[in-house]
C-alpha cells in the first residue's frame, strides 16, 4: 500500500508540476552502481606462469566534454613467472558516449576511446606495455557490453521513470533522463 501511494504521489507530482520532465543520476550514484554490480577479473595461465587482471576501483566523470562520460578504472595486474614476477596498478581512462536502451532500462557506452594509461610503479610501465593492448581490449569489450547503470524496476519510483524515459543527456556532473511529455 505504501508503494502504491508513493507511485501515485510521483505521478501526480509529475503531472501537476508540468516542468518535471527529467530526472538525473549523479557521478557518485553511477560509481556506486558500478562498484556494486560490475566485477571484472581475468586469469590466464597457471600459478607458476600466468597473469591475473582485476578492476579494483572505478571513477566516473560526466560532461567534462559535451555528451561524454569518462570512466577511469584502477586495475591490479599480477604477472607470475619464475624470473621476474610483476605486480602493478594500471589506471586506464576511457571516454565514451552513453546511450539509453528503453527495453532493458539501462545505460550503455559506445564509441569507447582509451584516453590515458598510467602505471604504478612507473618503472614497470615498459615491462607491462606488451600486456596493455590485451588488457585494453578486455576492458573495452567488457565496458561496451555491460550496462553502466540500470534503473531498478522493483523500486516503484524508478520503475515509473524507466517507463517514461525517452532519452538521456550528459551534462557536467550528471546524466539526465529525459521523460516523454
Helices and strands as residue ranges (DSSP letters): H 2-17, E 22-26, H 27-37, E 41-45, E 50-62, E 69-80, E 86-101, E 106-120, G 122-124, H 125-145, E 149-150, H 156-164, E 165-171, E 174-179
